[in-house]
């Protein structure tokens, strides 16, 4: 039996190269597993995983707007280089959360228990205020007499005088 095995090996060697399928294109990439991180790469932080971004408006729960009821209207002062009195409302949202929201524009008609629409967007010089109220929606009226940027402040187009 071993003689048959030896003779078959010799016959295949004498007959020439085997008829295995060959690929004409050379491989251009490595199929080996990815290398481990070296000590130097680890020290310089080259292989740190990307952390997911933090949600800046968590109370909206991935919604563009949320309805809420005003529980308190108050004013606050901005951070150091700026000086003003910013109008702010404490709003109880329909999802149960309570947030502080900025009232944009000059003047407002908000009172306690007013229904408002809240959107995301922080006030850069007021710490902790990460939401804006939408002017011209629900109980919050648009800015009276506004000529420019009317869509941002819920102002109607003024009547053309002949």
N, CA and C atoms as an extended XYZ file, in Angstrom:
486
Properties=species:S:1:pos:R:3:atomname:S:1:resname:S:1:resid:I:1 pbc="F F F"
N         0.816       -1.185        0.000 N   UNK     1
C         0.000        0.000        0.000 CA  UNK     1
C         0.863        1.253        0.000 C   UNK     1
N         1.921        1.263        0.777 N   UNK     2
C         2.791        2.418        0.806 CA  UNK     2
C         3.500        2.586       -0.541 C   UNK     2
N         3.731        1.442       -1.239 N   UNK     3
C         4.370        1.512       -2.554 CA  UNK     3
C         3.477        2.272       -3.539 C   UNK     3
N         2.170        2.053       -3.470 N   UNK     4
C         1.246        2.759       -4.354 CA  UNK     4
C         1.258        4.270       -4.074 C   UNK     4
N         1.368        4.624       -2.809 N   UNK     5
C         1.404        6.037       -2.447 CA  UNK     5
C         2.665        6.707       -2.983 C   UNK     5
N         3.800        6.025       -2.825 N   UNK     6
C         5.071        6.575       -3.291 CA  UNK     6
C         5.071        6.697       -4.808 C   UNK     6
N         4.563        5.684       -5.483 N   UNK     7
C         4.568        5.718       -6.947 CA  UNK     7
C         3.624        6.811       -7.470 C   UNK     7
N         2.503        7.049       -6.779 N   UNK     8
C         1.597        8.101       -7.238 CA  UNK     8
C         2.227        9.485       -7.054 C   UNK     8
N         3.022        9.654       -5.990 N   UNK     9
C         3.713       10.915       -5.796 CA  UNK     9
C         4.738       11.158       -6.896 C   UNK     9
N         5.503       10.101       -7.240 N   UNK    10
C         6.507       10.237       -8.288 CA  UNK    10
C         5.858       10.521       -9.630 C   UNK    10
N         4.730        9.864       -9.889 N   UNK    11
C         4.056       10.072      -11.159 CA  UNK    11
C         3.590       11.525      -11.305 C   UNK    11
N         3.070       12.111      -10.220 N   UNK    12
C         2.606       13.488      -10.301 CA  UNK    12
C         3.781       14.447      -10.452 C   UNK    12
N         4.925       14.134       -9.857 N   UNK    13
C         6.102       14.980       -9.990 CA  UNK    13
C         6.663       14.905      -11.401 C   UNK    13
N         6.612       13.722      -12.002 N   UNK    14
C         7.134       13.542      -13.355 CA  UNK    14
C         6.181       14.178      -14.366 C   UNK    14
N         4.870       14.090      -14.114 N   UNK    15
C         3.882       14.585      -15.068 CA  UNK    15
C         3.939       16.102      -15.207 C   UNK    15
N         4.449       16.830      -14.240 N   UNK    16
C         4.538       18.283      -14.333 CA  UNK    16
C         3.746       18.954      -13.218 C   UNK    16
N         3.620       20.246      -13.304 N   UNK    17
C         2.908       20.958      -12.235 CA  UNK    17
C         1.436       20.590      -12.214 C   UNK    17
N         0.874       20.663      -11.051 N   UNK    18
C        -0.530       20.299      -10.906 CA  UNK    18
C        -1.405       21.356      -11.564 C   UNK    18
N        -2.611       20.999      -11.869 N   UNK    19
C        -3.540       21.879      -12.574 CA  UNK    19
C        -4.450       22.620      -11.578 C   UNK    19
N        -3.865       23.399      -10.673 N   UNK    20
C        -4.648       24.168       -9.718 CA  UNK    20
C        -5.074       25.483      -10.363 C   UNK    20
N        -6.254       25.974      -10.021 N   UNK    21
C        -6.679       27.257      -10.598 CA  UNK    21
C        -5.795       28.391      -10.080 C   UNK    21
N        -5.440       29.302      -10.962 N   UNK    22
C        -4.608       30.437      -10.575 CA  UNK    22
C        -5.367       31.727      -10.864 C   UNK    22
N        -5.086       32.737      -10.073 N   UNK    23
C        -5.704       34.042      -10.302 CA  UNK    23
C        -4.705       34.926      -11.024 C   UNK    23
N        -5.182       35.662      -11.999 N   UNK    24
C        -4.283       36.494      -12.792 CA  UNK    24
C        -3.941       37.799      -12.069 C   UNK    24
N        -4.876       38.354      -11.312 N   UNK    25
C        -4.637       39.628      -10.630 CA  UNK    25
C        -3.924       39.383       -9.307 C   UNK    25
N        -2.918       40.186       -9.059 N   UNK    26
C        -2.202       40.068       -7.791 CA  UNK    26
C        -3.029       40.715       -6.691 C   UNK    26
N        -2.950       40.179       -5.512 N   UNK    27
C        -3.694       40.740       -4.396 CA  UNK    27
C        -3.018       42.018       -3.925 C   UNK    27
N        -3.817       43.037       -3.689 N   UNK    28
C        -3.253       44.334       -3.325 CA  UNK    28
C        -3.457       44.678       -1.854 C   UNK    28
N        -4.060       43.799       -1.095 N   UNK    29
C        -4.285       44.106        0.315 CA  UNK    29
C        -3.930       42.889        1.158 C   UNK    29
N        -3.710       43.139        2.413 N   UNK    30
C        -3.323       42.076        3.324 CA  UNK    30
C        -4.564       41.429        3.918 C   UNK    30
N        -4.533       40.131        4.028 N   UNK    31
C        -5.652       39.421        4.639 CA  UNK    31
C        -5.347       39.032        6.073 C   UNK    31
N        -4.199       39.488        6.585 N   UNK    32
C        -3.856       39.140        7.960 CA  UNK    32
C        -4.707       39.955        8.926 C   UNK    32
N        -4.772       39.488       10.148 N   UNK    33
C        -5.566       40.175       11.157 CA  UNK    33
C        -4.901       41.502       11.515 C   UNK    33
N        -5.665       42.483       12.012 N   UNK    34
C        -5.072       43.774       12.345 CA  UNK    34
C        -4.032       43.646       13.453 C   UNK    34
N        -3.011       44.472       13.353 N   UNK    35
C        -1.928       44.413       14.325 CA  UNK    35
C        -2.386       44.963       15.671 C   UNK    35
N        -1.744       44.497       16.710 N   UNK    36
C        -2.013       45.037       18.033 CA  UNK    36
C        -1.349       46.403       18.165 C   UNK    36
N        -1.786       47.169       19.121 N   UNK    37
C        -1.239       48.503       19.322 CA  UNK    37
C         0.136       48.378       19.962 C   UNK    37
N         1.103       49.140       19.423 N   UNK    38
C         2.424       49.144       20.034 CA  UNK    38
C         2.412       50.049       21.258 C   UNK    38
N         3.437       49.949       22.051 N   UNK    39
C         3.520       50.767       23.258 CA  UNK    39
C         3.571       52.252       22.903 C   UNK    39
N         4.340       52.610       21.882 N   UNK    40
C         4.444       54.016       21.484 CA  UNK    40
C         3.105       54.560       20.970 C   UNK    40
N         2.388       53.748       20.200 N   UNK    41
C         1.080       54.182       19.708 CA  UNK    41
C         0.118       54.394       20.871 C   UNK    41
N         0.198       53.516       21.843 N   UNK    42
C        -0.678       53.627       23.008 CA  UNK    42
C        -0.345       54.879       23.821 C   UNK    42
N         0.941       55.181       23.966 N   UNK    43
C         1.345       56.335       24.760 CA  UNK    43
C         0.920       57.645       24.108 C   UNK    43
N         0.995       57.721       22.789 N   UNK    44
C         0.625       58.975       22.131 CA  UNK    44
C        -0.868       59.061       21.850 C   UNK    44
N        -1.627       58.007       22.184 N   UNK    45
C        -3.077       58.037       22.059 CA  UNK    45
C        -3.569       57.921       20.638 C   UNK    45
N        -2.836       57.193       19.790 N   UNK    46
C        -3.208       57.096       18.378 CA  UNK    46
C        -4.379       56.159       18.143 C   UNK    46
N        -4.692       55.301       19.075 N   UNK    47
C        -5.737       54.312       18.856 CA  UNK    47
C        -6.918       54.483       19.812 C   UNK    47
N        -7.178       55.723       20.223 N   UNK    48
C        -8.291       55.933       21.145 CA  UNK    48
C        -9.609       55.776       20.413 C   UNK    48
N       -10.578       55.093       20.987 N   UNK    49
C       -11.882       54.968       20.321 CA  UNK    49
C       -12.627       56.301       20.363 C   UNK    49
N       -13.434       56.548       19.329 N   UNK    50
C       -14.216       57.781       19.274 CA  UNK    50
C       -15.408       57.660       20.213 C   UNK    50
N       -15.547       58.651       21.094 N   UNK    51
C       -16.686       58.650       22.005 CA  UNK    51
C       -17.885       59.255       21.308 C   UNK    51
N       -19.077       58.726       21.544 N   UNK    52
C       -20.259       59.323       20.915 CA  UNK    52
C       -20.491       60.731       21.453 C   UNK    52
N       -21.021       61.610       20.598 N   UNK    53
C       -21.234       62.995       21.003 CA  UNK    53
C       -22.355       63.080       22.041 C   UNK    53
N       -22.221       64.031       22.941 N   UNK    54
C       -23.191       64.210       24.015 CA  UNK    54
C       -24.390       64.984       23.468 C   UNK    54
N       -25.586       64.552       23.828 N   UNK    55
C       -26.795       65.241       23.398 CA  UNK    55
C       -26.891       66.583       24.122 C   UNK    55
N       -26.948       67.678       23.350 N   UNK    56
C       -26.960       69.005       23.960 CA  UNK    56
C       -28.346       69.438       24.408 C   UNK    56
N       -29.392       68.792       23.906 N   UNK    57
C       -30.764       69.131       24.304 CA  UNK    57
C       -31.509       67.845       24.682 C   UNK    57
N       -31.162       67.235       25.818 N   UNK    58
C       -31.749       65.935       26.156 CA  UNK    58
C       -33.237       65.979       26.453 C   UNK    58
N       -33.756       67.113       26.921 N   UNK    59
C       -35.171       67.172       27.297 CA  UNK    59
C       -36.098       67.077       26.091 C   UNK    59
N       -35.589       67.374       24.891 N   UNK    60
C       -36.437       67.294       23.698 CA  UNK    60
C       -36.615       65.858       23.216 C   UNK    60
N       -35.754       64.952       23.669 N   UNK    61
C       -35.845       63.527       23.314 CA  UNK    61
C       -35.881       63.324       21.800 C   UNK    61
N       -34.940       63.940       21.098 N   UNK    62
C       -34.769       63.820       19.641 CA  UNK    62
C       -35.948       64.367       18.846 C   UNK    62
N       -36.732       65.245       19.440 N   UNK    63
C       -37.837       65.884       18.722 CA  UNK    63
C       -37.430       67.318       18.395 C   UNK    63
N       -37.931       67.877       17.302 N   UNK    64
C       -37.559       69.256       16.981 CA  UNK    64
C       -38.175       70.286       17.927 C   UNK    64
N       -39.405       70.057       18.353 N   UNK    65
C       -40.104       70.970       19.260 CA  UNK    65
C       -40.890       70.157       20.278 C   UNK    65
N       -41.087       70.746       21.469 N   UNK    66
C       -41.921       70.118       22.496 CA  UNK    66
C       -42.787       71.214       23.113 C   UNK    66
N       -44.052       70.891       23.346 N   UNK    67
C       -44.969       71.840       23.970 CA  UNK    67
C       -44.778       71.811       25.480 C   UNK    67
N       -45.002       72.961       26.105 N   UNK    68
C       -44.862       73.033       27.548 CA  UNK    68
C       -45.700       74.147       28.138 C   UNK    68
N       -45.752       74.171       29.473 N   UNK    69
C       -46.512       75.183       30.209 CA  UNK    69
C       -45.541       75.956       31.094 C   UNK    69
N       -45.622       77.285       31.036 N   UNK    70
C       -44.735       78.128       31.840 CA  UNK    70
C       -45.095       78.001       33.316 C   UNK    70
N       -44.103       77.745       34.139 N   UNK    71
C       -44.341       77.678       35.574 CA  UNK    71
C       -43.773       78.900       36.288 C   UNK    71
N       -42.828       79.607       35.649 N   UNK    72
C       -42.241       80.786       36.281 CA  UNK    72
C       -41.581       81.641       35.197 C   UNK    72
N       -41.759       82.947       35.279 N   UNK    73
C       -41.105       83.886       34.369 CA  UNK    73
C       -40.132       84.709       35.210 C   UNK    73
N       -38.866       84.776       34.785 N   UNK    74
C       -37.884       85.532       35.558 CA  UNK    74
C       -36.814       86.089       34.627 C   UNK    74
N       -35.909       86.879       35.197 N   UNK    75
C       -34.806       87.449       34.427 CA  UNK    75
C       -33.496       86.956       35.015 C   UNK    75
N       -32.456       86.991       34.188 N   UNK    76
C       -31.128       86.582       34.634 CA  UNK    76
C       -30.095       87.473       33.964 C   UNK    76
N       -28.894       87.506       34.524 N   UNK    77
C       -27.818       88.317       33.962 CA  UNK    77
C       -26.860       87.421       33.183 C   UNK    77
N       -26.265       87.933       32.108 N   UNK    78
C       -25.321       87.129       31.326 CA  UNK    78
C       -23.957       87.024       32.005 C   UNK    78
N       -23.086       86.235       31.398 N   UNK    79
C       -21.734       86.042       31.926 CA  UNK    79
C       -20.895       87.307       31.788 C   UNK    79
N       -19.689       87.268       32.293 N   UNK    80
C       -18.864       88.420       32.647 CA  UNK    80
C       -18.741       89.554       31.627 C   UNK    80
N       -18.278       89.376       30.406 N   UNK    81
C       -18.061       90.610       29.633 CA  UNK    81
C       -19.355       91.298       29.207 C   UNK    81
N       -20.468       90.578       29.178 N   UNK    82
C       -21.735       91.153       28.722 CA  UNK    82
C       -22.548       91.701       29.894 C   UNK    82
N       -23.433       92.625       29.563 N   UNK    83
C       -24.294       93.217       30.580 CA  UNK    83
C       -25.679       93.409       29.987 C   UNK    83
N       -26.672       92.766       30.595 N   UNK    84
C       -28.052       92.869       30.112 CA  UNK    84
C       -28.962       92.225       31.132 C   UNK    84
N       -30.247       92.232       30.838 N   UNK    85
C       -31.224       91.485       31.624 CA  UNK    85
C       -31.931       90.552       30.654 C   UNK    85
N       -31.614       89.276       30.718 N   UNK    86
C       -32.185       88.289       29.804 CA  UNK    86
C       -33.485       87.746       30.389 C   UNK    86
N       -34.515       87.656       29.545 N   UNK    87
C       -35.814       87.142       29.980 CA  UNK    87
C       -35.833       85.628       29.802 C   UNK    87
N       -36.215       84.920       30.863 N   UNK    88
C       -36.176       83.458       30.875 CA  UNK    88
C       -37.480       82.936       31.460 C   UNK    88
N       -37.895       81.759       30.996 N   UNK    89
C       -39.096       81.108       31.530 CA  UNK    89
C       -38.748       79.697       31.970 C   UNK    89
N       -39.260       79.314       33.129 N   UNK    90
C       -39.151       77.920       33.569 CA  UNK    90
C       -40.364       77.210       32.991 C   UNK    90
N       -40.133       76.157       32.187 N   UNK    91
C       -41.212       75.515       31.434 CA  UNK    91
C       -41.296       74.049       31.814 C   UNK    91
N       -42.512       73.599       32.129 N   UNK    92
C       -42.769       72.175       32.380 CA  UNK    92
C       -43.211       71.574       31.048 C   UNK    92
N       -42.395       70.677       30.491 N   UNK    93
C       -42.659       70.113       29.171 CA  UNK    93
C       -43.704       69.014       29.232 C   UNK    93
N       -44.258       68.684       28.068 N   UNK    94
C       -45.297       67.655       28.002 CA  UNK    94
C       -44.746       66.266       28.295 C   UNK    94
N       -43.425       66.092       28.207 N   UNK    95
C       -42.843       64.792       28.545 CA  UNK    95
C       -42.466       64.694       30.020 C   UNK    95
N       -42.845       65.702       30.816 N   UNK    96
C       -42.632       65.634       32.258 CA  UNK    96
C       -41.405       66.371       32.754 C   UNK    96
N       -40.500       66.736       31.876 N   UNK    97
C       -39.287       67.419       32.302 CA  UNK    97
C       -39.538       68.911       32.471 C   UNK    97
N       -38.677       69.543       33.266 N   UNK    98
C       -38.772       70.979       33.487 CA  UNK    98
C       -37.452       71.615       33.064 C   UNK    98
N       -37.517       72.651       32.214 N   UNK    99
C       -36.312       73.281       31.684 CA  UNK    99
C       -36.437       74.796       31.772 C   UNK    99
N       -35.279       75.464       31.708 N   UNK   100
C       -35.247       76.922       31.602 CA  UNK   100
C       -35.071       77.261       30.129 C   UNK   100
N       -35.943       78.117       29.594 N   UNK   101
C       -35.906       78.467       28.176 CA  UNK   101
C       -35.853       79.977       28.017 C   UNK   101
N       -35.068       80.416       27.049 N   UNK   102
C       -34.890       81.842       26.774 CA  UNK   102
C       -36.051       82.375       25.947 C   UNK   102
N       -36.485       83.592       26.264 N   UNK   103
C       -37.547       84.253       25.499 CA  UNK   103
C       -36.867       85.259       24.571 C   UNK   103
N       -36.787       84.968       23.262 N   UNK   104
C       -36.067       85.872       22.362 CA  UNK   104
C       -36.892       87.107       22.007 C   UNK   104
N       -36.211       88.139       21.536 N   UNK   105
C       -36.888       89.347       21.073 CA  UNK   105
C       -37.146       90.349       22.185 C   UNK   105
N       -37.617       91.521       21.775 N   UNK   106
C       -37.894       92.603       22.723 CA  UNK   106
C       -39.343       92.545       23.163 C   UNK   106
N       -39.567       92.407       24.459 N   UNK   107
C       -40.915       92.354       25.017 CA  UNK   107
C       -41.571       91.001       24.792 C   UNK   107
N       -42.472       90.639       25.708 N   UNK   108
C       -43.219       89.383       25.567 CA  UNK   108
C       -44.512       89.485       26.359 C   UNK   108
N       -45.431       88.568       26.086 N   UNK   109
C       -46.732       88.571       26.758 CA  UNK   109
C       -46.922       87.327       27.622 C   UNK   109
N       -45.833       86.686       28.022 N   UNK   110
C       -45.947       85.437       28.772 CA  UNK   110
C       -46.326       85.691       30.222 C   UNK   110
N       -47.148       84.768       30.745 N   UNK   111
C       -47.497       84.737       32.155 CA  UNK   111
C       -47.384       83.293       32.617 C   UNK   111
N       -47.578       83.101       33.894 N   UNK   112
C       -47.616       81.734       34.413 CA  UNK   112
C       -48.794       80.999       33.779 C   UNK   112
N       -48.623       79.730       33.484 N   UNK   113
C       -49.610       78.844       32.845 CA  UNK   113
C       -49.793       79.124       31.353 C   UNK   113
N       -48.960       79.948       30.746 N   UNK   114
C       -49.023       80.131       29.293 CA  UNK   114
C       -48.467       78.883       28.608 C   UNK   114
N       -49.108       78.486       27.509 N   UNK   115
C       -48.645       77.329       26.735 CA  UNK   115
C       -47.649       77.833       25.694 C   UNK   115
N       -46.479       77.200       25.633 N   UNK   116
C       -45.420       77.646       24.724 CA  UNK   116
C       -44.838       76.452       23.974 C   UNK   116
N       -44.095       76.759       22.913 N   UNK   117
C       -43.395       75.753       22.126 CA  UNK   117
C       -41.905       75.939       22.357 C   UNK   117
N       -41.214       74.846       22.727 N   UNK   118
C       -39.800       74.910       23.087 CA  UNK   118
C       -38.978       74.238       21.996 C   UNK   118
N       -37.892       74.898       21.595 N   UNK   119
C       -36.941       74.307       20.657 CA  UNK   119
C       -35.566       74.300       21.299 C   UNK   119
N       -34.633       73.605       20.697 N   UNK   120
C       -33.271       73.574       21.206 CA  UNK   120
C       -32.513       74.823       20.812 C   UNK   120
N       -31.367       75.027       21.421 N   UNK   121
C       -30.522       76.167       21.105 CA  UNK   121
C       -30.160       76.925       22.356 C   UNK   121
N       -28.890       76.916       22.697 N   UNK   122
C       -28.490       77.554       23.945 CA  UNK   122
C       -28.332       79.054       23.774 C   UNK   122
N       -28.255       79.742       24.905 N   UNK   123
C       -27.939       81.164       24.934 CA  UNK   123
C       -26.478       81.241       25.351 C   UNK   123
N       -25.636       81.801       24.466 N   UNK   124
C       -24.193       81.680       24.648 CA  UNK   124
C       -23.684       82.354       25.912 C   UNK   124
N       -24.335       83.410       26.363 N   UNK   125
C       -23.808       84.106       27.536 CA  UNK   125
C       -24.618       83.859       28.808 C   UNK   125
N       -25.547       82.900       28.778 N   UNK   126
C       -26.310       82.548       29.980 CA  UNK   126
C       -26.094       81.072       30.299 C   UNK   126
N       -25.366       80.759       31.356 N   UNK   127
C       -25.102       79.358       31.677 CA  UNK   127
C       -26.377       78.629       32.076 C   UNK   127
N       -26.520       77.407       31.613 N   UNK   128
C       -27.646       76.559       32.000 CA  UNK   128
C       -28.895       76.735       31.175 C   UNK   128
N       -28.926       77.693       30.263 N   UNK   129
C       -30.116       77.892       29.425 CA  UNK   129
C       -29.826       77.294       28.053 C   UNK   129
N       -30.401       76.118       27.801 N   UNK   130
C       -30.095       75.372       26.576 CA  UNK   130
C       -31.276       75.296       25.618 C   UNK   130
N       -32.332       76.039       25.908 N   UNK   131
C       -33.538       75.961       25.081 CA  UNK   131
C       -34.043       77.361       24.767 C   UNK   131
N       -34.756       77.487       23.645 N   UNK   132
C       -35.386       78.737       23.232 CA  UNK   132
C       -36.890       78.510       23.119 C   UNK   132
N       -37.655       79.560       23.331 N   UNK   133
C       -39.082       79.515       23.051 CA  UNK   133
C       -39.314       80.012       21.627 C   UNK   133
N       -40.335       79.473       20.969 N   UNK   134
C       -40.650       79.853       19.592 CA  UNK   134
C       -41.648       81.003       19.629 C   UNK   134
N       -41.250       82.149       19.054 N   UNK   135
C       -42.139       83.308       19.014 CA  UNK   135
C       -43.214       83.090       17.960 C   UNK   135
N       -44.434       83.548       18.253 N   UNK   136
C       -45.539       83.425       17.306 CA  UNK   136
C       -46.210       82.074       17.318 C   UNK   136
N       -45.873       81.197       18.272 N   UNK   137
C       -46.498       79.879       18.372 CA  UNK   137
C       -47.174       79.752       19.732 C   UNK   137
N       -48.327       79.094       19.768 N   UNK   138
C       -49.111       78.888       20.988 CA  UNK   138
C       -49.479       80.241       21.607 C   UNK   138
N       -49.203       80.428       22.902 N   UNK   139
C       -49.597       81.665       23.589 CA  UNK   139
C       -48.562       82.786       23.481 C   UNK   139
N       -47.366       82.491       23.012 N   UNK   140
C       -46.310       83.500       22.923 CA  UNK   140
C       -46.444       84.266       21.607 C   UNK   140
N       -46.778       85.551       21.702 N   UNK   141
C       -46.995       86.372       20.504 CA  UNK   141
C       -45.670       86.721       19.848 C   UNK   141
N       -45.756       87.089       18.572 N   UNK   142
C       -44.574       87.540       17.849 CA  UNK   142
C       -44.128       88.906       18.340 C   UNK   142
N       -42.940       89.309       17.927 N   UNK   143
C       -42.406       90.601       18.339 CA  UNK   143
C       -43.119       91.697       17.554 C   UNK   143
N       -43.685       92.662       18.260 N   UNK   144
C       -44.436       93.744       17.616 CA  UNK   144
C       -43.474       94.729       16.962 C   UNK   144
N       -43.805       95.135       15.741 N   UNK   145
C       -43.012       96.144       15.048 CA  UNK   145
C       -41.696       95.651       14.491 C   UNK   145
N       -41.512       94.362       14.415 N   UNK   146
C       -40.258       93.810       13.902 CA  UNK   146
C       -40.241       93.918       12.378 C   UNK   146
N       -39.162       94.468       11.798 N   UNK   147
C       -39.069       94.645       10.351 CA  UNK   147
C       -38.151       93.608        9.711 C   UNK   147
N       -37.024       93.300       10.357 N   UNK   148
C       -36.051       92.357        9.796 CA  UNK   148
C       -36.099       91.045       10.562 C   UNK   148
N       -35.694       89.981        9.923 N   UNK   149
C       -35.671       88.633       10.530 CA  UNK   149
C       -37.021       88.282       11.132 C   UNK   149
N       -38.102       88.602       10.405 N   UNK   150
C       -39.437       88.420       10.963 CA  UNK   150
C       -39.771       86.958       11.209 C   UNK   150
N       -39.246       86.055       10.376 N   UNK   151
C       -39.586       84.642       10.538 CA  UNK   151
C       -39.029       84.070       11.840 C   UNK   151
N       -37.929       84.627       12.327 N   UNK   152
C       -37.345       84.146       13.580 CA  UNK   152
C       -38.109       84.638       14.797 C   UNK   152
N       -38.881       85.700       14.634 N   UNK   153
C       -39.562       86.313       15.769 CA  UNK   153
C       -41.073       86.293       15.641 C   UNK   153
N       -41.614       85.579       14.671 N   UNK   154
C       -43.057       85.416       14.535 CA  UNK   154
C       -43.803       86.686       14.215 C   UNK   154
N       -43.149       87.631       13.549 N   UNK   155
C       -43.792       88.909       13.225 CA  UNK   155
C       -44.449       88.826       11.856 C   UNK   155
N       -45.635       89.417       11.754 N   UNK   156
C       -46.345       89.453       10.476 CA  UNK   156
C       -45.720       90.501        9.564 C   UNK   156
N       -45.944       90.330        8.265 N   UNK   157
C       -45.448       91.304        7.300 CA  UNK   157
C       -46.245       92.598        7.453 C   UNK   157
N       -45.559       93.742        7.542 N   UNK   158
C       -46.302       95.001        7.710 CA  UNK   158
C       -47.104       95.336        6.456 C   UNK   158
N       -48.238       95.997        6.673 N   UNK   159
C       -49.101       96.393        5.555 CA  UNK   159
C       -48.398       97.451        4.717 C   UNK   159
N       -48.498       97.308        3.395 N   UNK   160
C       -47.892       98.296        2.496 CA  UNK   160
C       -48.756       99.548        2.484 C   UNK   160
N       -48.158      100.681        2.772 N   UNK   161
C       -48.906      101.943        2.771 CA  UNK   161
C       -48.775      102.600        1.396 C   UNK   161
N       -49.918      102.940        0.739 N   UNK   162
C       -49.839      103.533       -0.605 CA  UNK   162
C       -49.449      104.992       -0.587 C   UNK   162
